[in-house]
Each structure stands twice: as C-alpha cells, then as structure tokens.
Amino acid sequence: MTQATAVLGDEFDDELRAKLMNVLRQLGAIQGTSGERFVVGSQDFEKLEVLVGGRSLQVEAETYVGLSIRGPDDLVEQVRRLVSQ
C-alpha cells in the first residue's frame, strides 16, 4: 500500500486540531506511541502516532509547515475528507 501525506492547515489552529482529534476518535483511533515535542531555535515540532484499524497514522505539527497526517493513502484521504467537512 502506498503512503501519502496531507497538510490539513496551520499548525497553530486549535479548532483544526480539535476537529482532527474528533475525527480520529470517531474512527476508533488509539494512541500508538506517546506524543513527542521538540523545539529547535524557531522551529517547533510535535509528533503523535495513532492506530486506526491496526494501521499507523502519523500526526505532525511543524512551524512553517503546518498540521499534517501521514500514512496509508486511503486512510489519509478519508481523514482529510472528514476533517474538511
């Protein structure tokens, strides 16, 4: 299965983050690893792995990049579509 990445929006958009977490809960996501946060100079980076139906989805927030998800292309598209509704 191919992997895809989708930038959902600004990394500092709290409403977008809440909507993404809601969608992941609706899909039955469980936390795969504990979240990580790094600050290097002006760059802030957060990473969280969740499992949806046994498949890994990476959620990342990075300064100047945005809030993104990465994983199996069909799962990324499904989450992206649900978040944008």
C-alpha positions as CSV (number, residue, x, y, z in Angstrom):
1,M,0.0,0.0,0.0
2,T,1.3,3.4,-0.8
3,Q,1.9,6.2,1.7
4,A,0.6,9.7,1.5
5,T,1.0,13.0,3.4
6,A,-1.7,15.7,3.6
7,V,-1.2,19.1,5.2
8,L,-4.5,20.0,6.8
9,G,-3.8,23.6,7.7
10,D,-1.9,25.8,10.1
11,E,-0.1,24.1,13.0
12,F,-1.4,26.7,15.5
13,D,-5.1,26.3,14.5
14,D,-6.6,25.0,17.7
15,E,-10.0,24.5,16.1
16,L,-8.5,22.4,13.4
17,R,-6.5,20.3,15.9
18,A,-9.7,19.7,17.9
19,K,-11.6,18.7,14.7
20,L,-8.8,16.2,13.7
21,M,-8.8,14.6,17.2
22,N,-12.6,14.3,17.0
23,V,-12.4,12.6,13.6
24,L,-9.7,10.2,14.9
25,R,-11.9,9.3,17.9
26,Q,-14.9,8.7,15.6
27,L,-12.7,6.3,13.6
28,G,-11.7,4.4,16.8
29,A,-8.1,5.6,16.8
30,I,-5.9,4.6,19.7
31,Q,-2.6,6.1,20.6
32,G,0.3,4.1,19.2
33,T,3.2,6.0,20.9
34,S,3.4,8.8,23.3
35,G,3.5,12.2,21.7
36,E,6.8,13.9,21.2
37,R,7.6,17.7,21.1
38,F,10.8,19.3,20.1
39,V,11.8,22.9,20.0
40,V,14.9,23.8,17.9
41,G,15.5,27.5,17.5
42,S,12.4,29.0,16.0
43,Q,11.1,25.6,14.9
44,D,8.5,23.8,17.0
45,F,7.7,20.1,16.1
46,E,5.1,17.8,17.6
47,K,4.5,14.2,16.5
48,L,1.9,11.6,17.5
49,E,1.3,8.2,16.2
50,V,-2.2,6.7,16.3
51,L,-3.5,3.4,15.1
52,V,-6.8,3.3,13.1
53,G,-8.0,-0.3,12.4
54,G,-4.4,-1.5,13.1
55,R,-2.9,0.9,10.6
56,S,-0.4,3.6,11.7
57,L,-1.2,7.2,11.1
58,Q,1.4,9.9,11.9
59,V,0.1,13.3,13.1
60,E,2.7,16.1,12.9
61,A,2.6,19.8,13.6
62,E,5.7,21.8,12.5
63,T,6.3,25.5,12.4
64,Y,6.2,26.9,8.8
65,V,4.9,23.5,7.5
66,G,1.5,23.1,9.2
67,L,-0.6,20.3,10.7
68,S,-0.2,17.2,8.6
69,I,-1.1,13.5,8.6
70,R,0.9,10.7,7.0
71,G,0.0,7.1,6.5
72,P,-1.7,4.7,4.0
73,D,-3.1,6.8,1.2
74,D,-6.7,5.7,1.6
75,L,-6.7,6.4,5.3
76,V,-5.0,9.8,4.8
77,E,-7.7,10.7,2.2
78,Q,-10.5,9.5,4.5
79,V,-9.3,11.6,7.5
80,R,-8.6,14.6,5.3
81,R,-12.1,14.5,3.8
82,L,-13.8,14.1,7.2
83,V,-11.7,17.0,8.7
84,S,-12.6,19.3,5.8
85,Q,-16.4,18.7,6.2
